[in-house]
Amino acid sequence: MRALGIISFEDNTANIEGLCDHRPVPAIAVMGRYRIVDFILSNMTNSGINNVQVYCKEKPRNLIEHLGDGSHYNINSKRGKLRILYGEKSFSSDVYNHDVANYMLNMQYIEEDSNPYVVVAPSYFVYPIDFNDVLKQHVESRADVTVLYTNAKEAKTQFLGCDVLKLDKFKTVTGFEKNRGKLKSQTISLEAYVMTKKLFIELVTKAAETSSLYWFKDVLADSVGELNMKGYQVKGYVACFNSLPEYYRISMELIDHKRALGLFKPGWPIYTQTNDSCPTIFSESAKVSNSVVANGAIIDGTVEGSIISRGCTIRKGAEVKNSILLPGAYIGENAKLDHVVVDKYAIVHHIKKLEGTNESPVYVQRRDRI
């Protein structure tokens, strides 16, 4: 596929409370062994995109460690390259640290790429897509910009703060709005765009000249009347990790094997960094049901409807229900967790019960002891 892949970062409306304190959204662990960025990056490499730029807004260390040289994402090592890019200058305020500013600071790498098209997409929307199909429609429709979207049926509670597309009967984009949760059904923009590299550079430059605070989607909204923008509907499973309750809800629904098949499609692998650790040890006292358990864990207690990441420990008498344990979490004897998200290497042993709800799961900080 003759396109440069650009994985942009989330805007200020997306904040997975607590988890974002220690790493950017793309580097957040999901389903026990993956990171959020793995899904869009795998879409690109499965589509034959060999040159990919991943932009990081802040705290790049976790993302750099996870992505490495990109070899585990099946990127062609002779013809392809994975770059992790971020603003190497300090910003006087967080409002200036946006995608356009980072594109401008790294414009050299965009201009030097030989591909005639670009595919721009953030990581916090997850869905399976073959970008070859999108590019084919883009070329056939003679559109200037193709915008990916999904028809959301639960927009009152999901995709809050995301862009909403206004489309005419020919699927031409006539405007952008925000999802304020007022309507149940909405046409949600996935903030993923296909266009020529030449036009992308022109729009980035226009955005930078228009306002120091403009995001790329702002200049697209300004250009609706000037450019021919067409919508491309993504059918099937689509989710957006833009808050802690949504991170929890999406993770819990993916425990259901039938739901998970909408994202983990046969023949469409999701690549991630491998971890050569031993299998999980289940003792005679362990009771595990309806859960996703990664390798390297030790389970002596009870686990129900939960996600247990790599290297976690659950001691005898402990009960972990409807919860998410990130790598290295330790749950002591007789501790009881229900609707809890435990960050990496946290220890829960003195507090005997933590209980949250679907709308407000309890979050235990990274490396905390409670």
Buried (B, 14 or more C-beta within 10 A) or exposed (E): BEBBBBBBBBBEEBBBEBBBEBBBBBBBBBBBBBBBBBBBBBBBBBBBBBBBBBBBBBBBEBBEEBBEEBEBBBBEEEEBBBBBBBBEEEEEEEEBBBBBBBBBBBBEBBEEBEBEBBBBBBBBBBBBBBBBEBBEBBEEBEBBBBBBBBEBEEBBEBBBBBBBBEBEEEBBBEEBEEBEBEEEEBBBBBBBBBBBBEBBBBBBBBBBEEEEEBBBBBBBBBBBEEBEBBBBEBEEBBBBBBBBBBBBBBBBBBBEEEBBEBBBBEEBEBBBBEEEEEEBEBEEEBEBEEBBBBBBBBBBBBBBBBBBBBBBBBBBBBBBBBBBBBBBBBBBEBBBBBBBBBBBBBBBBEEEEBBBEEEEBBBBBBEEEB
